């Protein structure tokens, strides 16, 4: 979404997200995304739901709406968030790793509707509605069942009645098994998803959920010596890998761009220093995946797959912290990593998309907005007016972090606009700040 602004790219992105939203990848009754589809037309999914997929899809649809100044996918995002929040409420407020594809009746049985179930429980009018709006036609029968699609979202009486009856049919079935282990990195991805949705839809409730989840993650997975664990499951705790450290840092940086900037960025910088100490391999110019000494050889995760590689996430984290601290050692590590990856990315760009995004950010002019005395609601409004790569920070107290030094004045509203070379004199309004060139 962020890599291209051309007309062709925009059409491709819009069409892809429309099909993901309408066809078999999304659970149109309860919310949440399935893992992938097993046919080329995206009709029938593999019915497992993974936390890392769902967290990232919340971000994708939210960022798309933010960039297009729209709320086209707010319903889909809200359904997905509510679905996973319900699961977390039964899992010590942490998000479970996945929901199985199977229940006691077989794969997908919880999600699909038998033809007989539709004919016996729905009126003729409701059955016709299902055919027209949910793709429940004779041609779409799969093993004599229908997997629900949703061509459009509406709030008519017939829509509400039909949905209600479909929900009742589903609730009579046994729910698939839940893998309740809580994985640190995946929970941090959900923190970021909640933050992206709070920005896109100006929803401070989701911001509060994100902050609460991050507090729980830090309490359950980390200690004050900047050590991170990977998972919590039946009281079994396993040491964290680079992936866990990287996503903890990414989540603390992300929330620092919305509230309590000084606190979260200082914490991020401490975690980065700890990660460098634990995982950085200087002669490779990369971070190793594990600090476990019994491994036969060091593993370096560099390719972006269903989850961005832990090294690309760390490189992005280093760049973000450099912009706050102006510590050139962070920038040097980031650039050294990109240099190592360059040839691989040229040969196979689709496997290095997160690296490519970082490269674009490094080479693009951008602004940094530092808001003092403004509310979170006002900050969220600025997110809808700024350029996509510009940064926003909310300074709520004095800070010795380089970019914040000597800027805070209590009981006074100011906005400083900066770049990596200097800051302009403060202005008083968001409208004025957005209009200034630097």
C-alpha positions in Angstrom: 0.0 0.0 0.0 2.8 2.5 1.0 5.2 1.5 -1.8 3.3 2.8 -4.8 1.0 5.6 -5.7 0.6 5.0 -9.4 -2.9 4.6 -10.8 -2.2 1.0 -11.8 -0.9 0.1 -8.3 -3.9 1.8 -6.7 -6.3 -0.2 -8.9 -4.5 -3.4 -8.1 -4.5 -2.7 -4.3 -8.1 -1.7 -4.2 -9.3 -4.8 -6.2 -7.2 -7.1 -4.1 -8.6 -5.8 -0.8 -12.1 -5.8 -2.2 -11.9 -9.5 -3.0 -10.3 -10.3 0.3 -13.2 -8.5 2.0 -15.9 -10.1 0.0 -14.9 -13.6 -0.7 -13.9 -16.7 1.2 -10.9 -15.3 3.2 -13.0 -13.4 5.6 -15.5 -14.8 8.2 -18.5 -12.7 7.4 -20.5 -13.7 10.5 -18.1 -13.5 13.4 -15.1 -11.6 11.9 -11.5 -12.6 11.4 -9.5 -13.8 8.5 -8.8 -17.4 7.5 -5.3 -18.5 6.7 -5.5 -18.8 2.9 -7.8 -20.1 0.2 -7.4 -23.5 -1.4 -8.8 -22.5 -4.9 -7.8 -19.9 -7.4 -11.1 -18.0 -7.1 -10.7 -17.5 -3.4 -14.0 -19.2 -2.7 -13.0 -21.9 -0.1 -10.4 -21.2 2.6 -8.3 -23.4 4.8 -10.4 -22.6 7.8 -7.7 -22.0 10.4 -7.4 -18.5 11.8 -3.9 -17.3 12.8 -3.2 -14.3 15.1 -0.3 -13.0 13.0 -2.5 -12.9 9.8 -5.3 -11.2 11.5 -3.2 -8.6 13.3 -1.5 -7.6 10.0 -4.7 -7.6 8.0 -6.2 -5.2 10.6 -3.3 -2.9 9.8 -3.5 -3.3 6.1 -7.2 -2.4 5.8 -6.9 0.4 8.4 -3.9 2.0 6.6 -5.7 1.7 3.2 -8.6 3.6 4.6 -6.4 6.2 6.2 -4.5 6.8 2.9 -7.8 7.1 1.0 -9.5 9.2 3.7 -12.3 6.7 3.8 -14.1 4.3 6.2 -14.8 1.7 3.6 -13.4 -1.2 5.7 -14.2 0.0 9.2 -16.9 -2.7 9.6 -14.5 -5.4 8.6 -11.8 -4.1 10.9 -14.3 -3.7 13.8 -15.7 -7.2 13.4 -12.1 -8.7 13.4 -11.0 -6.7 16.5 -14.2 -7.7 18.4 -13.7 -11.3 17.5 -10.2 -11.5 18.8 -10.9 -9.3 21.9 -13.6 -11.9 22.9 -11.0 -14.7 22.6 -8.4 -12.7 24.6 -11.0 -12.1 27.4 -10.9 -15.8 28.0 -7.2 -16.1 27.8 -5.8 -13.9 30.6 -6.2 -10.8 28.3 -3.6 -12.2 25.9 -4.4 -13.2 22.3 -4.3 -17.0 21.5 -2.1 -18.2 18.7 -4.8 -19.7 16.4 -8.2 -21.2 16.0 -8.3 -24.6 14.4 -9.9 -25.3 11.1 -11.8 -28.4 12.5 -14.5 -29.0 15.0 -15.8 -32.4 15.9 -17.7 -32.7 12.6 -14.6 -32.0 10.4 -12.7 -29.3 8.7 -14.7 -26.1 8.2 -17.8 -27.7 9.6 -18.3 -24.8 12.0 -18.2 -22.2 9.3 -20.2 -23.7 6.4 -23.9 -24.1 6.0 -25.6 -27.3 4.7 -28.2 -26.7 2.1 -30.7 -28.4 4.3 -29.9 -25.9 7.2 -30.7 -23.0 4.9 -33.9 -24.4 3.5 -35.2 -25.5 6.9 -34.4 -22.3 8.9 -34.8 -19.4 6.5 -37.9 -18.1 4.7 -38.0 -17.9 0.9 -37.3 -14.2 1.0 -34.2 -14.8 3.3 -33.0 -17.7 1.0 -33.3 -15.4 -2.0 -31.3 -12.8 -0.1 -28.6 -15.3 0.6 -28.4 -16.2 -3.1 -28.1 -12.5 -4.1 -25.8 -11.2 -1.4 -23.9 -14.2 0.1 -23.2 -16.2 -3.0 -25.3 -19.1 -1.8 -26.3 -20.3 -5.2 -26.5 -23.8 -6.7 -23.3 -23.2 -8.6 -21.4 -22.3 -5.3 -22.3 -25.5 -3.4 -19.1 -27.1 -2.0 -19.6 -30.7 -0.8 -23.3 -29.8 -0.5 -22.5 -26.8 1.8 -22.1 -23.1 1.3 -19.3 -21.0 2.6 -20.6 -17.5 3.1 -19.3 -14.6 0.9 -20.7 -11.1 1.2 -21.0 -9.0 -1.9 -22.0 -5.8 -0.1 -22.5 -4.7 3.5 -25.9 -3.1 4.4 -28.0 -2.7 7.4 -31.5 -3.4 6.0 -34.1 -5.3 8.0 -33.9 -8.3 5.7 -30.1 -8.3 6.0 -30.3 -8.2 9.8 -32.9 -11.0 10.0 -30.9 -13.2 7.7 -27.6 -12.7 9.5 -29.3 -13.3 12.8 -30.7 -16.7 11.7 -27.3 -17.7 10.2 -25.7 -16.8 13.5 -28.2 -19.0 15.4 -27.4 -22.0 13.1 -23.7 -21.6 13.7 -24.0 -21.3 17.4 -25.6 -24.7 17.6 -22.3 -26.2 16.4 -19.3 -26.9 18.4 -16.6 -24.2 18.3 -13.2 -25.2 16.8 -10.3 -25.9 19.2 -8.3 -22.8 20.3 -4.5 -22.9 20.6 -4.3 -20.8 23.7 -0.6 -20.3 23.9 0.3 -16.6 23.8 3.3 -15.8 21.6 5.0 -12.5 22.4 5.7 -11.3 18.9 2.3 -12.1 17.6 0.6 -10.2 20.5 2.8 -7.3 19.7 1.6 -7.4 16.1 -2.0 -7.1 17.5 -0.9 -4.1 19.5 0.2 -2.5 16.2 -3.0 -3.5 14.5 -5.1 -1.9 17.2 -2.9 1.3 17.0 -3.3 1.4 13.2 -7.1 1.0 13.5 -7.3 3.7 16.2 -5.5 6.1 13.9 -7.5 5.3 10.8 -10.9 5.5 12.5 -10.0 8.0 15.2 -11.0 5.4 17.8 -9.5 6.2 21.2 -11.1 3.0 22.6 -8.9 0.9 20.4 -5.9 3.0 21.4 -6.7 2.2 25.1 -7.0 -1.5 24.2 -3.6 -1.4 22.5 -1.9 0.3 25.5 -3.5 -2.1 27.9 -2.3 -5.1 25.8 1.2 -3.7 25.5 1.3 -3.2 29.3 0.3 -6.9 29.8 2.8 -8.1 27.2 5.6 -6.2 29.0 4.5 -7.6 32.3 4.0 -11.2 31.2 6.9 -11.6 28.7 9.7 -9.3 29.8 11.6 -8.2 32.9 13.4 -5.1 34.0 16.7 -6.5 32.7 15.4 -6.2 29.1 15.0 -9.9 28.7 12.1 -11.2 26.6 10.3 -14.5 26.6 8.7 -16.1 23.5 5.5 -17.7 24.9 3.4 -18.3 27.9 1.5 -21.7 27.8 0.6 -23.9 30.8 3.2 -22.0 32.9 5.9 -23.0 30.4 8.1 -20.1 29.5 10.6 -20.1 26.6 13.4 -17.6 25.9 12.5 -15.1 23.2 14.1 -15.0 19.8 15.0 -11.9 17.8 11.5 -11.9 16.4 10.0 -11.3 19.9 12.5 -8.6 20.7 12.0 -6.9 17.4 8.2 -6.8 17.6 8.3 -5.6 21.3 10.4 -2.7 20.1 8.2 -2.0 17.1 5.1 -1.9 19.3 6.7 0.5 21.8 7.8 2.8 18.9 4.3 2.7 17.3 2.5 3.7 20.5 5.1 6.4 21.1 3.9 8.0 17.9 0.5 8.5 19.5 1.0 9.2 23.2 3.6 9.5 25.9 6.3 9.8 23.3 9.3 10.4 25.6 8.5 7.4 27.8 7.9 4.9 25.0 10.9 6.0 22.9 13.3 5.8 25.9 12.0 2.3 26.6 12.4 1.5 22.9 16.0 2.7 22.9 16.9 0.5 25.9 15.3 -2.5 24.2 17.3 -1.8 21.1 20.6 -1.6 23.0 19.7 -4.9 24.7 18.9 -6.6 21.4 22.2 -5.4 19.8 24.1 -6.8 22.8 22.2 -10.2 22.6 21.9 -10.8 18.9 24.1 -8.5 16.7 26.8 -10.3 14.7 29.2 -7.6 13.5 31.0 -9.6 10.8 27.7 -10.5 9.2 26.1 -7.1 9.7 22.9 -8.9 10.7 21.1 -10.0 13.8 21.0 -13.8 14.5 17.6 -15.3 15.2 18.5 -16.9 18.5 21.1 -16.5 21.3 20.8 -20.2 22.2 24.3 -21.6 22.4 23.4 -25.2 21.7 22.4 -24.5 18.1 24.6 -26.2 15.4 24.9 -22.9 13.5 23.7 -19.3 13.7 20.5 -18.6 11.8 19.8 -15.3 10.2 16.2 -14.6 9.2 16.2 -12.0 6.3 13.4 -12.8 3.9 10.0 -11.2 4.4 7.3 -13.9 4.2 3.9 -14.1 5.9 5.6 -12.1 8.7 8.2 -9.5 7.9 11.7 -10.9 8.7 13.0 -10.2 12.2 16.0 -8.5 10.7 13.9 -6.1 8.5 11.8 -5.2 11.5 14.9 -4.5 13.5 16.4 -2.4 10.8 13.2 -0.3 10.7 13.3 0.0 14.5 16.9 1.3 14.3 15.9 3.9 11.8 12.9 5.1 13.8 15.1 5.5 17.0 17.8 7.3 15.1 15.2 9.9 14.1 14.5 10.5 17.8 18.0 10.2 19.3 20.2 11.2 16.3 22.5 8.4 17.5 24.5 7.7 14.4 25.5 4.2 15.6 21.8 3.2 15.2 21.7 4.6 11.6 25.0 2.9 10.7 23.7 -0.6 11.8 20.5 0.0 9.8 22.4 1.0 6.6 24.9 -1.8 7.0 22.0 -4.3 7.1 20.5 -2.8 4.0 23.8 -3.1 2.2 24.0 -6.8 3.0 20.5 -7.4 1.8 20.7 -5.3 -1.4 21.7 -7.9 -3.9 19.2 -10.5 -2.6 16.4 -7.9 -2.8 17.3 -7.1 -6.4 17.1 -10.8 -7.4 13.8 -11.5 -5.5 12.0 -8.2 -4.5 8.8 -10.0 -3.5 10.7 -11.6 -0.6 12.1 -8.4 0.7 9.1 -6.0 0.7 9.7 -4.7 4.2 13.3 -4.0 3.4 12.1 -2.0 0.3 9.7 0.0 2.4 12.6 0.9 4.8 14.8 1.9 1.8 12.1 4.2 0.5 11.7 5.8 4.0 15.5 6.4 4.3 15.6 8.1 0.9 12.4 10.2 1.1 12.1 13.7 2.5 9.7 13.9 5.4 8.5 16.0 8.3 8.4 15.3 12.0 5.6 17.0 13.9 6.1 17.4 17.7 2.9 18.3 19.4 2.9 19.9 22.9 -0.3 20.6 24.8 -2.5 18.9 22.3 -5.0 16.1 23.0 -4.7 12.6 21.5 -7.9 13.4 19.5 -6.2 16.4 18.0 -3.1 14.2 17.2 -5.3 11.6 15.5 -6.8 14.4 13.3 -3.2 15.4 12.2 -2.7 11.8 11.1 -5.4 12.4 8.6 -3.9 15.5 7.2 -0.1 14.8 7.0 1.8 13.0 4.3 2.0 9.2 4.8 5.7 9.0 5.7 5.7 12.0 8.0 6.1 11.3 11.7 4.0 12.6 14.6 4.9 12.7 18.3 3.0 13.9 21.4 5.4 15.3 24.0 3.8 15.4 27.4 6.7 16.3 29.6 10.4 17.5 29.5 12.6 15.0 27.8 16.4 14.8 27.1 15.9 12.8 23.9 17.6 14.9 21.2 14.6 15.8 19.1 12.6 16.8 22.2 15.2 18.9 24.0 14.2 22.3 25.2 10.8 22.1 23.4 8.4 21.4 26.3 6.6 24.2 28.0 3.8 23.4 30.4 0.3 24.8 29.8 1.2 26.0 26.3 0.2 24.6 22.9 3.0 24.4 20.3 3.8 22.4 17.2 7.4 22.0 16.1 8.1 20.9 12.5 11.5 19.2 12.1 13.6 17.2 9.7 16.9 15.4 10.3 18.8 18.8 10.0 16.8 21.4 12.0 13.5 22.4 13.5 11.4 25.4 12.6 10.0 27.9 15.1 6.8 26.6 16.7 3.4 27.2 15.3 0.1 27.1 17.1 -2.3 25.1 14.9 -2.5 21.9 13.0 -3.7 23.7 9.9 -0.6 26.0 9.9 1.8 23.1 10.7 0.5 21.0 7.7 0.8 23.9 5.3 4.5 24.7 6.1 7.3 23.5 3.9 10.6 22.5 5.4 
